[in-house]
């Protein structure tokens, strides 16, 4: 899929409707794919990746999983095994508002992976967290079914699919 987040921002720079939202450039790329896009699915959790595991082990159908881990830098919500499952199940990518681990494995996985940082400590799975709800990242809503576009310039969220100009 060819697109440019800069081109999308140029096109919508005067649109104040909120149809296009730009996330701050605080996410680092960890996967083998530097550009990815797809409809959003959401998970909200804190230092427990049970719902992340459930999601990536289900059919991704080209979707992007957005995980609100409350910005925790103490536990990794995604590692090599779950990233491999996401790639095998057809996910386009993941945006983790938290940490990842197993960096060499993530870098070799054909998947877009963005996260705030990395830490080697895994989570404890306690079956906590919620799926398919509206998230608020950096004060911006991220809704299931919206579209996420990510490339080396940044991340944009759109109410609907966008086409390259």
N, C-alpha and C positions, 0 to 999 in steps of 0.2 A: 504494500500500500504506500503510494507516494503522497506525501503532504508535507507542509511546513507549518509549525505552530506560529512562526513569525508572519507568514502569509495570512493565516487565519486572524491574527491580531491586527494586521494592517486592514483587513477587510472589515473588522468589527470595532475598530478603535473608537468610533463615535457612537456606538450603540450602548446606551446605558441601561438597557432593559434587563441585564443579567442573564441573557440567553447564552452568552459566552463568558466564562469565568477563568481567570488565570491563577494557578497556584504559584506561590512564591518559589523561587529557585533554590530550595533547601534540600532537594532530593538528589541522591547520588545513584548513578546507574551501576547495577551489579550483574545483570544478565548479558547474554551474548547478543541480544537484539537492542540496538540503541533507539529504534523507532518502533512504536507499536500503537495500536488504537483498537477500540471496540466498545460495545455497550457495557455499562458498569453493572457489576454486582457488588454488594457491600457486606462487610463484616465489621463488627465493633467488639473489641476484646481488650483485656488488660493482662499482659504477661501470661496468657493462656491461649495457645493456638489451636484449641480443639475445633473451633468453627472454621479456621483457615484450612485445617486438614480435611474436614468434611467437604469444603468447597472445592479444593483442588483435586480431590479424588472423585469428583462428579464431572460430567461432561461440561467443558468450558465453552464450546461452540463459538470460539473467537471472541469471548468476552474478556473484560479486564476486571480483576478482583481488586477492589479498593478496601484496604484494611486500616481502620482507625485503632491503633494500639496505644492511644493516648500519649503518643510521643515518648514512650518509655525507652530508655537506652540501657536498661538492665537485663532484658531477656530478648532473645531472638525469636521472632514470630514465624520466620521462614528459614529453612536450611536446604541443603542439597537434595534430600529425599523428597520433600514436599515440592520443591521446584521441578524435579524430574517428573513427579506425578502431574503437576500442572501442565507441563509441556506435552506429556503423553496423552493427556485428556483434552487437548485442544484449546487451552487458555491462551489468549494473546499476550497477556502480561499481568503484572501485579504492581500496585503502588502500596507500599507499607509505610504508614505513619508510625514508625517504630524501627526496630532493628532486624537484621538478617545475620546469618552465619554461613560457614562452609564456602568461603568466597571463591576458591578455585573451582568448586563444583558449580556454583552459580554462574561464573564467567563462561563455563563450557555448555550451559543449558540454553537451547534455542528458544529463548523467552525474554520478553522485556521485564526487567525487575528494577524498580526504584524504591529506595528506602532512605530514611533519615541517617542511618549509620549501621554499624555492625558491631557485634559483640559475640564471643564464643558461648555464652551461657544459654542453654535451652530453656524452654518454658516447662512448667508443670502442667499437665493436662488434667483439668478438673471439670470438663464439659461446661465451661462458662463462656459467656459471650452471646451476641445476637447477630442474626443474619438478615439481609434484605431490608434495611431501614435507612432513612436519610441520615447521612453523616454531616458533620460540620468540621471542615479542616481549614485552619487559618481564617475562621470566620465566614467561610464560604460553604454553601450547601452542596453536597454531592449525593445525587439521588439514583437509586437503581433504575436502569433503563436509559439514563443519559449516556452521552458518549465521552470517552476520555481519549485524548490524543497526546502522545508524548514523543518528543525527539530531543536532540542534544540541546536545543534552545529552551525547552521547558515543557510544562504540562498545561493543557487547556481542557476545560469541561464544557460541553455544549449540550443544550436541551435536546438536540437532534443530530443525526449524522450530517457531517459537513463534506463538501467535495472540494478537491484541490482546484484552484482557479486556473 
